[in-house]
Amino acid sequence: MKLKKGIALALSLILVLALAAGCAQKGAEVTPTPSPTAANTPEPTAEPTPENTSAAEKATVNLGLLKGPTGMGAAKLLSDNDGGETTVHYSLTLGSDPTTDIVPKLINGELDIAAVPTNLAATLYNKDNDSIKLLALNTLGVLHILENGDTVHSLADLAGKTLYATGQGSNPEYVLNYLLEKNGLVPGQDVAIEWKASDELTALMASGEIDLCMLPVPAATSVMIQNQDVRDAVDLNDAWTESGAAGTFTMGCLVARTAWLEENSALVPGILGDYAASILYVNDHVEEAAELMAQYEIVPKAAIAKAAIPQANLFYVDGESLKEISDYYEVLFAADPTSIGGSIPDDNFYYIP
């Protein structure tokens, strides 16, 4: 009798344990672990990390930016970077002159990515086809001819005048020469051109010591704020279109060292996402972006940045569309082959994953 009771008790215990195990298995099936969605998944990185990863644990990317239009689009990226909201951590180098402040550091590996003039990107590539690749385009034409007076309304009106300009040896010089010739003028003969550093030229024009100059935004904007007698005489974007020039007048771009790209390609989608979002924010939130530009010393004052942003022609292009700049390079090559390093870059120049 005791044996029967013992067997019955054992069977009851086994049944209870079996039911408990079944309930536990059933509970696991109805409460699955949530899976990530497109909306909350960050761009891929070399080693995916949790969303709350600290800045110290993120990959560090050495970023070079220039003061002025080429760097303006990155203002929100810098703010997000300080807040730990970017996909990587950016270590910033901010310079005024691309040839002295940025290029040497790209060449020696101190910088991984940099925003530079488009003609300089082509020149670097032509010096060494394995040195850099073009990641994105960020700035259209930003050049303006300013006058303290009312005699110049087209490039043809520059005949017989002296034009003070900045940007010798870069996009501004080659574009100016090309457009003057398209308007029947020979640079240096029909139009005298005096080249000055941007800061010096801005001061001369704002003080009224000269009456005619070519400057990029935001320096041009600064002059017109300081001296209300100065007017925007010719927008070179309009002159480009009116001249019938092929391609899009594109002055700024983002490049990366090829060696760095080969080891860090998984970081690129997130970086380009950060950059594109920053340009979109700048164009859509002018006042807030202007404050950021002044904070990070990309533009001297927020008031200047606020007035300059609508004229800065900030935009974003990557992928296959990068190749559209080849028409612009053909124009520069025709004007002066040395302006882009002696030849039009081949397809290997473009970073297209």
Rosetta blueprint (number, residue, H / E / L):
1 M L
2 K H
3 L H
4 K H
5 K H
6 G H
7 I H
8 A H
9 L H
10 A H
11 L H
12 S H
13 L H
14 I H
15 L H
16 V H
17 L H
18 A H
19 L H
20 A H
21 A H
22 G H
23 C H
24 A H
25 Q H
26 K H
27 G H
28 A H
29 E H
30 V H
31 T L
32 P L
33 T L
34 P L
35 S L
36 P L
37 T L
38 A L
39 A L
40 N L
41 T L
42 P L
43 E L
44 P L
45 T L
46 A L
47 E L
48 P L
49 T L
50 P L
51 E L
52 N L
53 T L
54 S L
55 A H
56 A H
57 E H
58 K L
59 A L
60 T E
61 V E
62 N E
63 L E
64 G E
65 L E
66 L E
67 K L
68 G L
69 P H
70 T H
71 G H
72 M H
73 G L
74 A L
75 A H
76 K H
77 L H
78 L H
79 S H
80 D H
81 N H
82 D H
83 G L
84 G L
85 E L
86 T L
87 T L
88 V L
89 H E
90 Y E
91 S E
92 L E
93 T E
94 L E
95 G E
96 S L
97 D L
98 P H
99 T H
100 T H
101 D H
102 I H
103 V H
104 P H
105 K H
106 L H
107 I H
108 N L
109 G L
110 E L
111 L L
112 D L
113 I E
114 A E
115 A E
116 V E
117 P E
118 T H
119 N H
120 L H
121 A H
122 A H
123 T H
124 L H
125 Y H
126 N H
127 K H
128 D L
129 N L
130 D L
131 S L
132 I E
133 K E
134 L E
135 L E
136 A E
137 L E
138 N E
139 T E
140 L E
141 G L
142 V L
143 L E
144 H E
145 I E
146 L E
147 E E
148 N L
149 G L
150 D L
151 T L
152 V L
153 H L
154 S L
155 L H
156 A H
157 D H
158 L H
159 A L
160 G L
161 K L
162 T E
163 L E
164 Y E
165 A E
166 T L
167 G L
168 Q L
169 G L
170 S L
171 N H
172 P H
173 E H
174 Y H
175 V H
176 L H
177 N H
178 Y H
179 L H
180 L H
181 E H
182 K H
183 N L
184 G L
185 L L
186 V L
187 P E
188 G L
189 Q L
190 D L
191 V E
192 A E
193 I E
194 E E
195 W E
196 K L
197 A L
198 S H
199 D H
200 E H
201 L H
202 T H
203 A H
204 L H
205 M H
206 A H
207 S H
208 G L
209 E L
210 I L
211 D L
212 L E
213 C E
214 M E
215 L E
216 P E
217 V L
218 P L
219 A H
220 A H
221 T H
222 S H
223 V H
224 M H
225 I H
226 Q H
227 N L
228 Q L
229 D L
230 V L
231 R E
232 D E
233 A E
234 V E
235 D E
236 L H
237 N H
238 D H
239 A H
240 W H
241 T H
242 E H
243 S H
244 G L
245 A L
246 A L
247 G L
248 T L
249 F L
250 T E
251 M E
252 G E
253 C E
254 L E
255 V E
256 A E
257 R E
258 T H
259 A H
260 W H
261 L H
262 E H
263 E H
264 N H
265 S H
266 A H
267 L H
268 V H
269 P H
270 G H
271 I H
272 L H
273 G H
274 D H
275 Y H
276 A H
277 A H
278 S H
279 I H
280 L H
281 Y H
282 V H
283 N H
284 D H
285 H L
286 V H
287 E H
288 E H
289 A H
290 A H
291 E H
292 L H
293 M H
294 A H
295 Q H
296 Y L
297 E L
298 I L
299 V L
300 P L
301 K L
302 A H
303 A H
304 I H
305 A H
306 K H
307 A H
308 A H
309 I H
310 P H
311 Q H
312 A L
313 N L
314 L E
315 F E
316 Y E
317 V E
318 D L
319 G H
320 E H
321 S H
322 L H
323 K H
324 E H
325 I H
326 S H
327 D H
328 Y H
329 Y H
330 E H
331 V H
332 L H
333 F H
334 A H
335 A H
336 D L
337 P H
338 T H
339 S H
340 I H
341 G L
342 G L
343 S L
344 I L
345 P L
346 D L
347 D H
348 N H
349 F H
350 Y E
351 Y L
352 I L
353 P L
